[in-house]
Amino acid sequence: MDNQRSKNKGIFLVAVSAVAFGLLPIFTKIAYAAGAGTYTLLFLRYLVAASFMFLLVRVKELPLPPGRDIAAYLLLGMIGNAGMSFCYFTALRYTSSGVAALLLYTYPAMVMAGSAILFKEKVTGSKILALFLALAGAFIIIGADFRANVTGFVFAVLAAVIYSGYILASSRIIKDGMSIQASAFIMLGAGIVFGILNPLLEFAPPTGPQGILALILIALVCTVLSFWSFLTGLEMVGPSTAALVSTLEPVVTVLASVLILSEKLTARTVIGGCLVMAALFITSAGDRETQE
């Protein structure tokens, strides 16, 4: 029973991460409207988030991980987070946001396959059904036009591959109870990469109260809260379940677009959202059956 409570808590935490990360495109649009450049926004995002996390580590008097683990966490940030962000935002330059997002959301299938091959994680019928429903829901919500530029297609798929690798690696590299410390160094690693790229490519911070607020929300909600809750939940449920629950992100993005940006709610959004929520229910029920 305690194990099942832990599983349920892990699913809840990953869902919190998905909600927080699902708000990222909304706040990013507001920041862009306030004059922010892509690489500057990414650099400031990780700089503010890492600063907050290291402050939290100090206030809570948490022990720092050993040097080898610190190096691993920095590499996770520099390769995993920064690599995925770079590829995804590059894809957005060459193809529509729908195509890029749709291709990115192939990562749950990659994570499930990787978990089965590398970690011998059991792939149950409920997980396969949940994966199908989640991907179908994400595809319906995004409603992508597949007349994509080849360059955009390649970078979007590469973003999915890198993110899948990041999730699989995180599930093995990050020690139990180290989610806050690991998040701090992962954010620092990503910040270092964009700190190097930013002066070479651009420097365009957001301006005005709305732009500054958007940056703060991106750093604290979409990064700090999202990182911590995802990594903590990942410890409890494993990579394939975490990837499945993360497909809640496009539902949150679309609903937030309706509520915050006054975009139109369509039947496609409702149908896709119901499929993703059904996948989350099946994932939770499947974990419960496994424990019984």
C-alpha positions, 0 to 999 in steps of 0.5 A: 500500500505504501508503495502504491501511495508513492506511485500515486504521489509520483504521478501527481508530481509529474503531472504538476511538472507537466502543468508548469511546463505546459505554461511555458509557451504562454509566458514565452509568447508574452516575453517575445511580445515584450522584445525578448530574444530566444537565446537571451530568454533561455539564458535568463531563464536558467540563470534566474532558476539556478540562482533560486535553486542554489539559494534554496539548497543553502537555506535548507542546508542541503548537502552538496553531491560529490564532485562526480555527481556534480559533473554528471548533473552539469552534463545533463543540463548542458547536453540534455536540457540545453540540447533539447531546447536548442534543437526545439527552438531551431525547429520552430524557425523552419517549421510550424509550432504544431509540427515541431510540437507533434514530433517532440511528443513522440518522446514517450514512445522512445522512452518506453522503448529505451526503458524496455531495452536498456533497463528491462522495464516491463511494458504492460498492455495498459502502458501501451494503450495509455501511450497510444491514447496519449500520443493520439490526444497530443496529435489531435490537440496540436493538429499539425500540418505535415508540410514541414521543412526537412531541416525543421523535421530533423531538428524536432525529431532530434529534440525528441531523441535528446529529451528521451535520453535526458529522461532515461539518463536522469532516472539512473544518474540522479540519486534519491533525495537529490532532486533539488541539488540535481535541479540546481546543477542541471539548470546551471549547466544549461545556463552555461551553454546559453550564457556562451551562445547569447553574446555570440548570437544576440542580447535582447532581454524582455522589457516592461512589467509584463515582460519581466513578470513573464521571465520570472514566471518562466524561471520559477514556475516553468523551470524551478517547479517543473524541474523539481516535481518532475525529477522527484516524481521520476524517482517514484514512477520510473521513466516510461510512466513519467514520460506518459504523464508528461503528455498532459503538457499540450492539454495545459498549453491549449487550455492556458491559451484559451484562458490567458491569451483568449484563443478559441477552444475547439472540438479538437482540443476537447477530444484530444484532452479527453484522450490524454486524461484517459491515458493518465487514468489508465497509467495510474490504474495500471500501476495500482494493478501491478502492485496488487 
